[in-house]
């Protein structure tokens, strides 16, 4: 053996080393493969989530504000002046009490005006008709400000008494109340005076007035204006009657422009009487004479002639 060449020994040793290395490497790979098959990979278990518990927030404590105690001001005792002793020789004048009086009371039909005068201190005054003012508490009645008179209207006929009193701001009497009695007369309604037209006179029979026809003894004129001015008259024999047209719009609307005085039996006829024209006739015979205006047949008149 000792005769083996070292060069050949190296050549033999090299293959042996390669085979040994291969086997070693293969053994390691098998071991790692087995180890990888034996390892169990466990999935991570999630930890429970713990909700945070909110701790109560304490309310802020408000510290009371302590007001400083007021420092009392020093009390100054008033100096009491000694009251002067009354002068018995010259006593002060007594104050005049408040008084009210009625200065006038004017009556006109059923209206009564009351005027007063007030002396002394007062706020206003009250007035009442036929009832006294209250002596205690509120006086009542009608309150009057800023004037010294008051008017009652629609006062019924008869006897009445008015009461007046000065009061303070609480409407209580100040001083004595005053009063006055008066009478409102019955209202007499006068009948209108009876007015009788021409040819009639007022007569009174059993206190009743009426208009009665009288005898006209003087000449007169009668207007023609839409109708005869006097429808019926009584005249003395010998009186002259004159008719005159005074109707300015006569003839308007297609009407004739004249009037006419025609006795129904033809005793007299004035003919056409235009505006401003007149005609007269003297009645010398006793009797009743009726006449008309032919263009206007509603115009009818009558004259009675007497000889008295």
C-alpha positions as a Markdown table, in Angstrom:
| # | Residue | x | y | z |
|---|---|---|---|---|
| 1 | Unk | 0.0 | 0.0 | 0.0 |
| 2 | Unk | 2.7 | 2.3 | 0.8 |
| 3 | Unk | 3.7 | 1.9 | -2.8 |
| 4 | Unk | 0.5 | 3.7 | -4.1 |
| 5 | Unk | 1.2 | 6.8 | -5.9 |
| 6 | Unk | -0.3 | 9.9 | -4.0 |
| 7 | Unk | -1.6 | 11.2 | -7.2 |
| 8 | Unk | -3.9 | 8.2 | -7.6 |
| 9 | Unk | -5.0 | 8.5 | -4.0 |
| 10 | Unk | -6.3 | 12.0 | -4.7 |
| 11 | Unk | -8.1 | 10.8 | -7.7 |
| 12 | Unk | -9.8 | 8.1 | -5.7 |
| 13 | Unk | -10.6 | 10.4 | -2.8 |
| 14 | Unk | -12.3 | 13.1 | -5.0 |
| 15 | Unk | -15.2 | 10.9 | -6.2 |
| 16 | Unk | -15.7 | 9.6 | -2.7 |
| 17 | Unk | -16.1 | 13.1 | -1.4 |
| 18 | Unk | -18.6 | 14.0 | -4.2 |
| 19 | Unk | -20.7 | 10.9 | -3.5 |
| 20 | Unk | -20.7 | 11.6 | 0.2 |
| 21 | Unk | -21.7 | 15.2 | -0.3 |
| 22 | Unk | -24.6 | 14.2 | -2.5 |
| 23 | Unk | -25.9 | 11.7 | 0.0 |
| 24 | Unk | -25.6 | 14.3 | 2.7 |
| 25 | Unk | -27.5 | 16.9 | 0.8 |
| 26 | Unk | -30.3 | 14.5 | -0.2 |
| 27 | Unk | -30.7 | 13.5 | 3.4 |
| 28 | Unk | -31.1 | 17.1 | 4.5 |
| 29 | Unk | -33.7 | 17.7 | 1.8 |
| 30 | Unk | -35.7 | 14.7 | 3.0 |
| 31 | Unk | -35.6 | 15.8 | 6.5 |
| 32 | Unk | -36.8 | 19.3 | 5.7 |
| 33 | Unk | -39.6 | 17.9 | 3.6 |
| 34 | Unk | -40.8 | 15.7 | 6.4 |
| 35 | Unk | -40.6 | 18.6 | 8.8 |
| 36 | Unk | -42.6 | 20.8 | 6.5 |
| 37 | Unk | -45.3 | 18.1 | 6.3 |
| 38 | Unk | -45.4 | 17.7 | 10.1 |
| 39 | Unk | -45.9 | 21.5 | 10.9 |
| 40 | Unk | -49.5 | 22.5 | 11.4 |
| 41 | Unk | -50.1 | 26.1 | 10.8 |
| 42 | Unk | -52.7 | 27.4 | 13.3 |
| 43 | Unk | -54.9 | 30.4 | 12.2 |
| 44 | Unk | -54.8 | 33.2 | 14.6 |
| 45 | Unk | -57.9 | 33.5 | 16.8 |
| 46 | Unk | -59.1 | 37.1 | 16.9 |
| 47 | Unk | -59.2 | 38.5 | 20.3 |
| 48 | Unk | -62.6 | 39.9 | 21.5 |
| 49 | Unk | -63.0 | 43.6 | 21.0 |
| 50 | Unk | -63.8 | 45.2 | 24.3 |
| 51 | Unk | -66.0 | 48.3 | 23.9 |
| 52 | Unk | -64.6 | 51.1 | 25.8 |
| 53 | Unk | -66.9 | 52.1 | 28.7 |
| 54 | Unk | -67.5 | 55.9 | 28.6 |
| 55 | Unk | -66.9 | 57.2 | 32.0 |
| 56 | Unk | -69.4 | 59.9 | 33.1 |
| 57 | Unk | -68.2 | 63.4 | 32.7 |
| 58 | Unk | -68.8 | 65.2 | 35.9 |
| 59 | Unk | -70.8 | 68.4 | 35.6 |
| 60 | Unk | -68.9 | 71.5 | 36.3 |
| 61 | Unk | -69.6 | 72.7 | 39.8 |
| 62 | Unk | -70.6 | 76.3 | 39.7 |
| 63 | Unk | -69.1 | 78.0 | 42.6 |
| 64 | Unk | -71.7 | 80.4 | 44.0 |
| 65 | Unk | -70.8 | 84.0 | 43.7 |
| 66 | Unk | -70.8 | 85.5 | 47.1 |
| 67 | Unk | -72.0 | 89.1 | 46.9 |
| 68 | Unk | -70.1 | 91.2 | 49.3 |
| 69 | Unk | -72.3 | 92.2 | 52.1 |
| 70 | Unk | -73.3 | 95.9 | 51.8 |
| 71 | Unk | -71.6 | 98.1 | 54.3 |
| 72 | Unk | -74.4 | 99.9 | 56.1 |
| 73 | Unk | -74.1 | 103.6 | 55.8 |
| 74 | Unk | -73.9 | 105.4 | 59.0 |
| 75 | Unk | -77.4 | 106.5 | 60.2 |
| 76 | Unk | -77.5 | 110.1 | 60.9 |
| 77 | Unk | -80.0 | 110.8 | 63.6 |
| 78 | Unk | -82.1 | 113.8 | 62.6 |
| 79 | Unk | -81.8 | 116.8 | 64.7 |
| 80 | Unk | -85.2 | 117.4 | 66.2 |
| 81 | Unk | -85.8 | 121.1 | 66.4 |
| 82 | Unk | -87.8 | 122.0 | 69.4 |
| 83 | Unk | -91.4 | 123.0 | 68.4 |
| 84 | Unk | -92.1 | 126.5 | 69.2 |
| 85 | Unk | -94.8 | 127.0 | 71.7 |
| 86 | Unk | -98.0 | 128.2 | 70.2 |
| 87 | Unk | -98.6 | 131.8 | 70.4 |
| 88 | Unk | -101.9 | 131.9 | 72.3 |
| 89 | Unk | -102.2 | 135.6 | 71.7 |
| 90 | Unk | -102.1 | 135.2 | 67.9 |
| 91 | Unk | -103.4 | 131.8 | 66.9 |
| 92 | Unk | -103.0 | 130.7 | 63.2 |
| 93 | Unk | -106.1 | 131.3 | 61.0 |
| 94 | Unk | -108.3 | 128.2 | 60.6 |
| 95 | Unk | -108.2 | 126.6 | 57.1 |
| 96 | Unk | -111.4 | 127.1 | 55.0 |
| 97 | Unk | -113.2 | 123.9 | 54.3 |
| 98 | Unk | -114.1 | 123.0 | 50.7 |
| 99 | Unk | -117.6 | 124.2 | 49.7 |
| 100 | Unk | -119.7 | 124.0 | 46.6 |
| 101 | Unk | -122.8 | 126.1 | 45.7 |
| 102 | Unk | -125.3 | 126.2 | 42.8 |
| 103 | Unk | -125.0 | 129.6 | 41.2 |
| 104 | Unk | -127.5 | 129.2 | 38.4 |
| 105 | Unk | -130.1 | 126.8 | 37.1 |
| 106 | Unk | -131.4 | 127.5 | 33.6 |
| 107 | Unk | -134.4 | 125.6 | 32.2 |
| 108 | Unk | -135.2 | 125.6 | 28.5 |
| 109 | Unk | -138.1 | 123.3 | 27.6 |
| 110 | Unk | -136.7 | 119.9 | 28.8 |
| 111 | Unk | -133.1 | 121.0 | 29.0 |
| 112 | Unk | -131.6 | 122.0 | 32.3 |
| 113 | Unk | -128.1 | 123.7 | 32.7 |
| 114 | Unk | -126.6 | 123.7 | 36.2 |
| 115 | Unk | -123.7 | 126.0 | 37.0 |
| 116 | Unk | -121.7 | 125.8 | 40.3 |
| 117 | Unk | -119.0 | 127.6 | 42.3 |
| 118 | Unk | -116.4 | 125.7 | 44.3 |
| 119 | Unk | -114.1 | 127.2 | 47.0 |
| 120 | Unk | -111.2 | 125.2 | 48.6 |
| 121 | Unk | -109.2 | 122.2 | 47.5 |
| 122 | Unk | -110.8 | 119.6 | 45.2 |
| 123 | Unk | -110.0 | 117.4 | 42.3 |
| 124 | Unk | -113.3 | 117.6 | 40.3 |
| 125 | Unk | -117.0 | 117.5 | 41.1 |
| 126 | Unk | -120.0 | 115.2 | 40.7 |
| 127 | Unk | -123.6 | 115.9 | 39.9 |
| 128 | Unk | -126.8 | 113.8 | 40.1 |
| 129 | Unk | -130.5 | 114.3 | 39.3 |
| 130 | Unk | -133.1 | 113.3 | 41.9 |
| 131 | Unk | -130.7 | 111.2 | 43.9 |
| 132 | Unk | -128.2 | 112.3 | 46.6 |
| 133 | Unk | -124.5 | 111.8 | 46.3 |
| 134 | Unk | -123.0 | 109.1 | 48.6 |
| 135 | Unk | -121.6 | 110.6 | 51.8 |
| 136 | Unk | -119.1 | 107.6 | 52.1 |
| 137 | Unk | -116.9 | 106.0 | 49.5 |
| 138 | Unk | -117.4 | 106.9 | 45.8 |
| 139 | Unk | -119.8 | 109.8 | 45.6 |
| 140 | Unk | -121.6 | 108.4 | 42.4 |
| 141 | Unk | -123.5 | 110.5 | 40.0 |
| 142 | Unk | -121.9 | 112.1 | 36.9 |
| 143 | Unk | -118.3 | 113.2 | 37.0 |
| 144 | Unk | -117.5 | 116.7 | 35.7 |
| 145 | Unk | -114.0 | 117.9 | 34.8 |
| 146 | Unk | -112.5 | 121.1 | 33.5 |
| 147 | Unk | -115.8 | 123.1 | 33.7 |
| 148 | Unk | -118.2 | 124.4 | 36.3 |
| 149 | Unk | -121.5 | 123.6 | 34.5 |
| 150 | Unk | -123.4 | 120.6 | 33.3 |
| 151 | Unk | -126.4 | 120.2 | 31.0 |
| 152 | Unk | -129.2 | 117.6 | 31.6 |
| 153 | Unk | -131.3 | 116.8 | 28.5 |
| 154 | Unk | -134.6 | 115.1 | 28.1 |
| 155 | Unk | -135.7 | 116.0 | 31.6 |
| 156 | Unk | -139.3 | 114.9 | 32.1 |
| 157 | Unk | -141.9 | 117.5 | 33.1 |
| 158 | Unk | -142.4 | 117.8 | 36.9 |
| 159 | Unk | -140.4 | 118.6 | 40.0 |
| 160 | Unk | -136.8 | 117.6 | 40.3 |
| 161 | Unk | -133.8 | 118.0 | 42.6 |
| 162 | Unk | -130.2 | 118.3 | 41.5 |
| 163 | Unk | -127.3 | 117.4 | 43.9 |
| 164 | Unk | -123.7 | 118.6 | 43.4 |
| 165 | Unk | -120.5 | 117.9 | 45.4 |
| 166 | Unk | -116.8 | 118.5 | 45.2 |
| 167 | Unk | -114.7 | 115.3 | 45.3 |
| 168 | Unk | -111.0 | 114.3 | 45.6 |
| 169 | Unk | -109.1 | 112.1 | 43.2 |
| 170 | Unk | -110.7 | 109.0 | 44.6 |
| 171 | Unk | -114.2 | 110.4 | 43.9 |
| 172 | Unk | -115.0 | 110.8 | 47.6 |
| 173 | Unk | -116.9 | 113.9 | 48.7 |
| 174 | Unk | -114.9 | 116.8 | 50.0 |
| 175 | Unk | -117.1 | 119.0 | 52.1 |
| 176 | Unk | -120.9 | 119.1 | 52.1 |
| 177 | Unk | -123.0 | 118.5 | 48.9 |
| 178 | Unk | -125.4 | 121.2 | 47.7 |
| 179 | Unk | -128.9 | 120.7 | 46.2 |
| 180 | Unk | -131.6 | 122.7 | 44.5 |
| 181 | Unk | -135.2 | 121.9 | 43.5 |
| 182 | Unk | -136.7 | 123.0 | 40.2 |
| 183 | Unk | -139.8 | 122.3 | 38.0 |
| 184 | Unk | -140.0 | 121.5 | 34.3 |
| 185 | Unk | -143.3 | 122.6 | 32.9 |
| 186 | Unk | -145.4 | 120.5 | 30.6 |
| 187 | Unk | -144.5 | 120.9 | 27.0 |
| 188 | Unk | -147.5 | 122.6 | 25.3 |
| 189 | Unk | -147.8 | 121.7 | 21.6 |
| 190 | Unk | -149.4 | 124.6 | 19.9 |
| 191 | Unk | -151.6 | 123.9 | 17.0 |
| 192 | Unk | -150.6 | 125.6 | 13.8 |
| 193 | Unk | -152.5 | 128.8 | 13.2 |
| 194 | Unk | -155.3 | 128.3 | 10.8 |
| 195 | Unk | -154.7 | 130.2 | 7.6 |
| 196 | Unk | -157.7 | 130.9 | 5.4 |
| 197 | Unk | -157.3 | 131.8 | 1.8 |
| 198 | Unk | -158.8 | 134.8 | 0.0 |
| 199 | Unk | -162.6 | 134.9 | 0.3 |
| 200 | Unk | -162.7 | 133.0 | 3.6 |
| 201 | Unk | -162.5 | 134.1 | 7.2 |
| 202 | Unk | -161.5 | 132.2 | 10.3 |
| 203 | Unk | -164.4 | 131.4 | 12.7 |
| 204 | Unk | -164.5 | 129.5 | 16.0 |
| 205 | Unk | -167.4 | 127.3 | 16.9 |
| 206 | Unk | -167.2 | 125.3 | 20.2 |
| 207 | Unk | -163.5 | 126.1 | 20.4 |
| 208 | Unk | -162.9 | 124.6 | 17.0 |
| 209 | Unk | -161.6 | 127.0 | 14.3 |
| 210 | Unk | -162.5 | 126.7 | 10.7 |
| 211 | Unk | -162.5 | 128.8 | 7.5 |
| 212 | Unk | -165.9 | 130.1 | 6.4 |
| 213 | Unk | -166.7 | 131.8 | 3.1 |
| 214 | Unk | -167.4 | 135.5 | 3.3 |
| 215 | Unk | -168.8 | 138.1 | 0.9 |
| 216 | Unk | -166.2 | 140.0 | -1.1 |
| 217 | Unk | -167.3 | 143.6 | -1.5 |
| 218 | Unk | -164.3 | 145.0 | -3.4 |
| 219 | Unk | -162.9 | 144.5 | -6.8 |
| 220 | Unk | -160.1 | 142.0 | -7.1 |
| 221 | Unk | -157.7 | 140.2 | -9.5 |
| 222 | Unk | -157.4 | 136.4 | -9.9 |
| 223 | Unk | -154.3 | 134.8 | -11.5 |
| 224 | Unk | -154.5 | 132.1 | -14.1 |
| 225 | Unk | -151.5 | 129.8 | -13.4 |
| 226 | Unk | -152.2 | 126.1 | -14.1 |
| 227 | Unk | -155.6 | 126.6 | -12.6 |
| 228 | Unk | -158.0 | 129.4 | -11.4 |
| 229 | Unk | -156.4 | 131.0 | -8.3 |
| 230 | Unk | -159.7 | 130.9 | -6.4 |
| 231 | Unk | -162.0 | 128.0 | -7.1 |
| 232 | Unk | -165.1 | 129.3 | -5.4 |
| 233 | Unk | -166.0 | 132.8 | -4.2 |
| 234 | Unk | -169.0 | 134.8 | -3.0 |
| 235 | Unk | -169.1 | 138.4 | -4.0 |
| 236 | Unk | -171.4 | 141.4 | -3.6 |
| 237 | Unk | -173.4 | 142.5 | -6.6 |
| 238 | Unk | -171.5 | 145.1 | -8.7 |
| 239 | Unk | -168.0 | 143.8 | -7.9 |
| 240 | Unk | -165.6 | 143.5 | -10.8 |
| 241 | Unk | -163.4 | 140.4 | -11.2 |
| 242 | Unk | -160.2 | 140.5 | -13.3 |
| 243 | Unk | -158.5 | 137.4 | -14.6 |
| 244 | Unk | -154.8 | 137.6 | -15.6 |
| 245 | Unk | -152.5 | 134.9 | -17.1 |
| 246 | Unk | -149.2 | 134.6 | -15.2 |
| 247 | Unk | -148.1 | 131.1 | -16.3 |
| 248 | Unk | -144.7 | 131.6 | -17.9 |
| 249 | Unk | -144.3 | 128.1 | -19.5 |
| 250 | Unk | -147.8 | 128.1 | -20.9 |
| 251 | Unk | -147.8 | 126.4 | -24.3 |
| 252 | Unk | -144.8 | 124.1 | -23.5 |
| 253 | Unk | -145.0 | 120.5 | -24.7 |
| 254 | Unk | -147.4 | 121.3 | -27.5 |
| 255 | Unk | -150.1 | 122.9 | -25.3 |
| 256 | Unk | -151.9 | 126.0 | -26.4 |
| 257 | Unk | -150.2 | 129.2 | -25.2 |
| 258 | Unk | -153.3 | 130.9 | -23.6 |
| 259 | Unk | -156.0 | 130.5 | -21.0 |
| 260 | Unk | -159.7 | 131.4 | -21.4 |
| 261 | Unk | -162.6 | 132.3 | -19.1 |
| 262 | Unk | -165.9 | 131.0 | -20.5 |
| 263 | Unk | -169.2 | 131.0 | -18.6 |
| 264 | Unk | -170.8 | 127.7 | -19.2 |
| 265 | Unk | -174.1 | 129.3 | -20.4 |
| 266 | Unk | -172.3 | 131.8 | -22.6 |
| 267 | Unk | -172.9 | 134.8 | -20.4 |
| 268 | Unk | -169.2 | 135.9 | -20.7 |
| 269 | Unk | -166.1 | 134.8 | -22.7 |
| 270 | Unk | -162.7 | 136.4 | -22.2 |
| 271 | Unk | -161.2 | 135.0 | -25.4 |
| 272 | Unk | -157.5 | 134.0 | -25.5 |
| 273 | Unk | -155.5 | 135.3 | -22.6 |
| 274 | Unk | -151.8 | 134.9 | -23.3 |
| 275 | Unk | -149.0 | 135.5 | -20.8 |
| 276 | Unk | -149.5 | 138.9 | -19.2 |
| 277 | Unk | -152.9 | 139.6 | -20.7 |
| 278 | Unk | -155.9 | 140.2 | -18.5 |
| 279 | Unk | -159.7 | 140.5 | -18.8 |
| 280 | Unk | -162.4 | 141.8 | -16.4 |
| 281 | Unk | -166.1 | 141.3 | -15.9 |
| 282 | Unk | -168.5 | 143.1 | -13.6 |
| 283 | Unk | -171.2 | 141.0 | -12.0 |
| 284 | Unk | -174.4 | 143.0 | -12.0 |
| 285 | Unk | -176.8 | 140.1 | -11.6 |
| 286 | Unk | -177.5 | 138.0 | -8.6 |
| 287 | Unk | -176.9 | 134.3 | -9.1 |
| 288 | Unk | -174.4 | 131.4 | -9.4 |
| 289 | Unk | -172.0 | 131.6 | -12.3 |
| 290 | Unk | -169.8 | 128.6 | -13.3 |
| 291 | Unk | -167.0 | 129.1 | -15.8 |
| 292 | Unk | -164.2 | 127.0 | -17.3 |
| 293 | Unk | -161.1 | 127.3 | -19.4 |
| 294 | Unk | -162.0 | 125.4 | -22.6 |
| 295 | Unk | -158.3 | 124.6 | -23.6 |
| 296 | Unk | -157.8 | 123.2 | -20.1 |
| 297 | Unk | -161.1 | 121.5 | -19.0 |
| 298 | Unk | -159.8 | 120.7 | -15.5 |
| 299 | Unk | -159.9 | 124.4 | -14.8 |
| 300 | Unk | -163.4 | 125.1 | -13.2 |
| 301 | Unk | -164.5 | 128.0 | -11.2 |
| 302 | Unk | -167.7 | 129.3 | -9.5 |
| 303 | Unk | -168.8 | 132.7 | -8.3 |
| 304 | Unk | -171.9 | 133.3 | -6.3 |
| 305 | Unk | -173.3 | 136.9 | -6.5 |
| 306 | Unk | -175.4 | 138.2 | -3.6 |
| 307 | Unk | -177.1 | 141.5 | -2.9 |
| 308 | Unk | -176.6 | 142.2 | 0.8 |
